[in-house]
Amino acid sequence: MTSATNLDTDLTPFPDHTQLPESDGTFVKNWQEHPQSILLTDSITPVFKQLHPDGQYCIGQDLGIYWRLTDPPEKGAEAPDWFYVGNVPPLLDGQTRRSYVFWREFIAPLIVLEFVSGDGTEERDRTPWKGKFWIYEQVIRPPFYGIYEVNKARVEVYHLTDGQYQLLPTNERGHYPIHPLGVELGIWEGEYQNAELPWLRWWDAEGNLLLTGEERAEQEHQRAEQERQRAEQEHQRAEQERQRNERLIAQLRALGVEPEI
């Protein structure tokens, strides 16, 4: 019989985020991936700060979610292009996360997004224990799973219902409501980082686009400029009124009338 002490000695503790590979060594599949992730994170950060005033949340961008232990270890991870997990610390023991280790933290991401470079077969693969769709649906189980087909400028969002992903319908604006966050997800045509492209973006529940920090600064600059122009116009009107009054006073005095001032 094996003693409890021997069992403790024989069992190898599961690795944590510092002991698991950060990458499988592949290249980013399309140029737009990194700017797209930054755009999503930048614009929704004020929402997360409101939802988590204690700062307890993390965002993954091409970060591995380890869901089982394999050899090599990276085969047991999925690396969504973008995901959000609430109510977890952004750092672990003061270190930046190298991965999100599911068997250590247990809390599933609320939303996972994949940016498709090919035809979407990999992202829709339901093969048990291998297919990305199956792993998200049956193991990691984020309530929302989005597949953004970059080349088609099209996004699908699935919602986990009774243990299975159901394709969500869009609302009247063509957006997918993500109710726990109070936001909508959809496609926006515009310029970001010097590229005029379709981009995946957030809106609030009223349909207002969530702006990036740069866009908010530009909006504030425009507002300040409009206020400056309004004040300048008001000053010009006041100056014109003053000059008109002076001319009127001069005309009255020329007629021998002393105006009451």
RODO-2510 file (C-alpha; in nm, 4 decimals, decimal comma):
residues 261
     n   res          X          Y          Z
     1     m     0,0000     0,0000     0,0000
     2     t     0,1258     0,3444    -0,0865
     3     s     0,1353     0,5825     0,2064
     4     a    -0,0095     0,9341     0,1958
     5     t     0,3456     1,0644     0,2224
     6     n     0,4518     0,8679    -0,0834
     7     l     0,1478     0,9922    -0,2734
     8     d     0,2393     1,3510    -0,1951
     9     t     0,5906     1,2826    -0,3198
    10     d     0,4768     1,1044    -0,6357
    11     l     0,2245     1,3635    -0,7478
    12     t     0,3709     1,6363    -0,9699
    13     p     0,1952     1,9685    -0,9123
    14     f     0,0292     2,1165    -1,2160
    15     p     0,2392     2,3982    -1,3710
    16     d     0,1366     2,7609    -1,3503
    17     h     0,1586     3,0491    -1,5994
    18     t     0,5324     3,0981    -1,5417
    19     q     0,6133     2,7363    -1,6301
    20     l     0,4100     2,7012    -1,9502
    21     p     0,5165     2,8171    -2,3006
    22     e     0,3872     3,1556    -2,4083
    23     s     0,3712     3,0634    -2,7759
    24     d     0,3821     2,7707    -3,0141
    25     g     0,6245     2,9653    -3,2337
    26     t     0,3875     3,0510    -3,5175
    27     f     0,3660     3,3950    -3,6778
    28     v     0,0700     3,6280    -3,6599
    29     k    -0,1553     3,5277    -3,9474
    30     n    -0,2511     3,8722    -4,0702
    31     w    -0,1269     4,2271    -4,0230
    32     q    -0,4585     4,3538    -3,8852
    33     e    -0,4640     4,1254    -3,5786
    34     h    -0,2574     4,3369    -3,3402
    35     p    -0,4106     4,6763    -3,4268
    36     q    -0,7544     4,5145    -3,4042
    37     s    -0,6850     4,3836    -3,0539
    38     i    -0,5506     4,7199    -2,9404
    39     l    -0,8581     4,8948    -3,0798
    40     l    -1,0949     4,6649    -2,8911
    41     t    -0,9037     4,7001    -2,5644
    42     d    -0,8507     5,0761    -2,5830
    43     s    -1,2141     5,1599    -2,6517
    44     i    -1,3740     4,9315    -2,3896
    45     t    -1,1306     5,0025    -2,1056
    46     p    -1,3503     5,2799    -1,9535
    47     v    -1,6377     5,0259    -1,9356
    48     f    -1,4183     4,7754    -1,7549
    49     k    -1,2998     5,0412    -1,5114
    50     q    -1,6613     5,1182    -1,4254
    51     l    -1,7469     4,7496    -1,3858
    52     h    -1,4302     4,6781    -1,1851
    53     p    -1,3356     4,9833    -0,9773
    54     d    -1,1004     4,7509    -0,7857
    55     g    -0,9137     4,6758    -1,1108
    56     q    -0,9772     4,3017    -1,0834
    57     y    -1,0014     4,1946    -1,4470
    58     c    -0,7680     4,0910    -1,7241
    59     i    -0,7635     4,1096    -2,1023
    60     g    -0,5823     3,8548    -2,3167
    61     q    -0,4476     3,9349    -2,6612
    62     d    -0,3021     3,6273    -2,8330
    63     l    -0,2591     3,4821    -2,4846
    64     g    -0,2842     3,1073    -2,4311
    65     i    -0,5717     2,9660    -2,2264
    66     y    -0,4413     2,6362    -2,0883
    67     w    -0,7258     2,3880    -2,0427
    68     r    -0,5408     2,0543    -2,0164
    69     l    -0,1884     1,9277    -1,9559
    70     t    -0,0253     1,7781    -2,2670
    71     d     0,3157     1,7013    -2,4129
    72     p     0,4241     1,9409    -2,5512
    73     p     0,2344     2,1721    -2,3114
    74     e     0,1269     2,4279    -2,5753
    75     k    -0,0913     2,1633    -2,7395
    76     g    -0,3175     2,1927    -2,4375
    77     a    -0,3913     2,5601    -2,4926
    78     e    -0,6108     2,7756    -2,7130
    79     a    -0,4893     3,1277    -2,7818
    80     p    -0,7830     3,3539    -2,8703
    81     d    -0,6970     3,6743    -3,0484
    82     w    -0,8821     3,8648    -2,7761
    83     f    -1,0618     3,7717    -2,4540
    84     y    -1,1810     3,9269    -2,1290
    85     v    -1,2049     3,7710    -1,7822
    86     g    -1,3683     3,9569    -1,4969
    87     n    -1,2994     3,9256    -1,1246
    88     v    -0,9435     3,7990    -1,1558
    89     p    -0,6227     3,9904    -1,0758
    90     p    -0,4442     4,1501    -1,3724
    91     l    -0,1083     4,0358    -1,2293
    92     l    -0,0106     3,7136    -1,0547
    93     d     0,2339     3,7550    -0,7664
    94     g     0,3380     4,0849    -0,9211
    95     q     0,4144     3,9282    -1,2590
    96     t     0,2515     3,9968    -1,5943
    97     r     0,0479     3,6983    -1,7063
    98     r     0,2225     3,4786    -1,9595
    99     s    -0,0888     3,2664    -2,0045
   100     y    -0,4285     3,2035    -1,8477
   101     v    -0,4189     2,8679    -1,6688
   102     f    -0,7737     2,7392    -1,6394
   103     w    -0,7008     2,4713    -1,3780
   104     r    -0,5484     2,7358    -1,1518
   105     e    -0,8162     3,0049    -1,1769
   106     f    -1,1381     2,8294    -1,2848
   107     i    -1,3157     3,1481    -1,3973
   108     a    -1,4018     3,1334    -1,7667
   109     p    -1,3614     3,4371    -1,9919
   110     l    -1,6891     3,6194    -2,0492
   111     i    -1,6114     3,6674    -2,4180
   112     v    -1,3581     3,5181    -2,6580
   113     l    -1,2915     3,6596    -3,0052
   114     e    -1,1122     3,4964    -3,2961
   115     f    -0,9964     3,6920    -3,6028
   116     v    -1,0212     3,4604    -3,9025
   117     s    -0,7592     3,4795    -4,1755
   118     g    -0,8734     3,1718    -4,3689
   119     d    -1,2208     3,0373    -4,4352
   120     g    -1,3211     2,9961    -4,0692
   121     t    -1,3035     2,6157    -4,0719
   122     e    -1,0631     2,6069    -3,7762
   123     e    -1,2762     2,8450    -3,5690
   124     r    -1,5940     2,6433    -3,6399
   125     d    -1,4395     2,2996    -3,5907
   126     r    -1,6590     2,0914    -3,3559
   127     t    -1,4341     1,7853    -3,3453
   128     p    -1,4309     1,6588    -2,9819
   129     w    -1,1052     1,7344    -2,7962
   130     k    -0,9474     1,8940    -3,1033
   131     g    -1,1793     2,1460    -3,2655
   132     k    -1,1574     2,5043    -3,1472
   133     f    -1,5357     2,5525    -3,1424
   134     w    -1,5795     2,2309    -2,9381
   135     i    -1,3100     2,3287    -2,6876
   136     y    -1,4622     2,6699    -2,6276
   137     e    -1,8153     2,5291    -2,6074
   138     q    -1,7511     2,2196    -2,3979
   139     v    -1,4413     2,2971    -2,1896
   140     i    -1,3512     2,6653    -2,1539
   141     r    -1,7163     2,7703    -2,1925
   142     p    -1,7060     3,1492    -2,2344
   143     p    -2,0681     3,2717    -2,2518
   144     f    -1,9902     3,4617    -2,5751
   145     y    -1,7753     3,3436    -2,8654
   146     g    -1,7161     3,5742    -3,1623
   147     i    -1,5730     3,4781    -3,5012
   148     y    -1,4603     3,7797    -3,7031
   149     e    -1,3892     3,7018    -4,0675
   150     v    -1,1493     3,9835    -4,1485
   151     n    -1,1481     3,9441    -4,5268
   152     k    -1,5289     3,9340    -4,5441
   153     a    -1,5802     4,2115    -4,2858
   154     r    -1,8297     3,9839    -4,1122
   155     v    -1,8680     3,8748    -3,7515
   156     e    -2,0728     3,6002    -3,5893
   157     v    -2,1363     3,5909    -3,2144
   158     y    -2,2470     3,2758    -3,0350
   159     h    -2,4073     3,2626    -2,6905
   160     l    -2,3769     2,9608    -2,4625
   161     t    -2,7322     2,8392    -2,3979
   162     d    -2,8091     2,5104    -2,2223
   163     g    -2,4530     2,3948    -2,2764
   164     q    -2,4379     2,4691    -2,6495
   165     y    -2,3481     2,7719    -2,8591
   166     q    -2,6409     2,9339    -3,0359
   167     l    -2,5827     3,1986    -3,3023
   168     l    -2,7108     3,5327    -3,1754
   169     p    -2,9296     3,7528    -3,3960
   170     t    -2,8173     4,1089    -3,4560
   171     n    -3,0228     4,4042    -3,3359
   172     e    -3,1703     4,6804    -3,5510
   173     r    -2,8252     4,8409    -3,5805
   174     g    -2,6659     4,5202    -3,7058
   175     h    -2,4802     4,4764    -3,3758
   176     y    -2,4609     4,1907    -3,1274
   177     p    -2,5624     4,2961    -2,7747
   178     i    -2,3264     4,1727    -2,5024
   179     h    -2,5669     4,2401    -2,2160
   180     p    -2,3390     4,1646    -1,9175
   181     l    -2,1092     4,4442    -2,0358
   182     g    -2,3847     4,6793    -2,1523
   183     v    -2,2215     4,7038    -2,4957
   184     e    -2,2746     4,5959    -2,8542
   185     l    -2,0251     4,4428    -3,0958
   186     g    -2,0242     4,5070    -3,4697
   187     i    -1,8341     4,6207    -3,7785
   188     w    -1,7202     4,9814    -3,8237
   189     e    -1,5788     5,1233    -4,1459
   190     g    -1,3171     5,3880    -4,0811
   191     e    -0,9532     5,4792    -4,0326
   192     y    -0,7485     5,3412    -3,7475
   193     q    -0,3682     5,3442    -3,7248
   194     n    -0,3445     5,4917    -4,0726
   195     a    -0,5531     5,2165    -4,2329
   196     e    -0,9005     5,2682    -4,3808
   197     l    -1,0561     4,9252    -4,3190
   198     p    -1,3533     4,7491    -4,1650
   199     w    -1,2810     4,7089    -3,7931
   200     l    -1,4490     4,5140    -3,5148
   201     r    -1,5704     4,7676    -3,2576
   202     w    -1,7871     4,8294    -2,9531
   203     w    -2,0919     5,0539    -2,9111
   204     d    -2,2866     5,1338    -2,5967
   205     a    -2,6431     5,0097    -2,5460
   206     e    -2,7787     5,3261    -2,7108
   207     g    -2,5722     5,2720    -3,0231
   208     n    -2,2991     5,5280    -2,9529
   209     l    -1,9544     5,4227    -3,0712
   210     l    -1,7072     5,3636    -2,7869
   211     l    -1,4088     5,5820    -2,8672
   212     t    -1,0406     5,5124    -2,8291
   213     g    -0,8271     5,7373    -2,6123
   214     e    -0,6986     5,9161    -2,9224
   215     e    -1,0526     5,9631    -3,0544
   216     r    -1,1671     6,0941    -2,7160
   217     a    -0,8766     6,3392    -2,7121
   218     e    -0,9577     6,4501    -3,0669
   219     q    -1,3248     6,4896    -2,9751
   220     e    -1,2273     6,6989    -2,6730
   221     h    -0,9940     6,9060    -2,8908
   222     q    -1,2761     6,9689    -3,1389
   223     r    -1,5134     7,0584    -2,8552
   224     a    -1,2583     7,3012    -2,7092
   225     e    -1,1982     7,4507    -3,0551
   226     q    -1,5726     7,4937    -3,1090
   227     e    -1,5992     7,6590    -2,7676
   228     r    -1,3087     7,8882    -2,8549
   229     q    -1,4730     7,9823    -3,1844
   230     r    -1,8058     8,0397    -3,0084
   231     a    -1,6363     8,2664    -2,7518
   232     e    -1,4564     8,4505    -3,0332
   233     q    -1,7836     8,5014    -3,2200
   234     e    -1,9470     8,6242    -2,9003
   235     h    -1,6595     8,8657    -2,8465
   236     q    -1,6933     8,9914    -3,2057
   237     r    -2,0686     9,0436    -3,1603
   238     a    -2,0081     9,2339    -2,8374
   239     e    -1,7428     9,4472    -3,0065
   240     q    -1,9753     9,5201    -3,3004
   241     e    -2,2513     9,6166    -3,0536
   242     r    -2,0118     9,8450    -2,8667
   243     q    -1,9050    10,0174    -3,1891
   244     r    -2,2703    10,0533    -3,2999
   245     n    -2,3571    10,2172    -2,9665
   246     e    -2,0618    10,4529    -2,9939
   247     r    -2,1719    10,5616    -3,3422
   248     l    -2,5282    10,6146    -3,2185
   249     i    -2,4060    10,8250    -2,9252
   250     a    -2,1899    11,0327    -3,1593
   251     q    -2,4870    11,0914    -3,3935
   252     l    -2,7106    11,2013    -3,1039
   253     r    -2,4484    11,4428    -2,9733
   254     a    -2,4054    11,5847    -3,3222
   255     l    -2,7788    11,6644    -3,3065
   256     g    -2,7324    11,8317    -2,9662
   257     v    -2,8850    11,5488    -2,7699
   258     e    -2,6965    11,4128    -2,4730
   259     p    -2,7853    11,0440    -2,4473
   260     e    -2,8441    10,8807    -2,1103
   261     i    -2,5689    10,6314    -2,0481
***
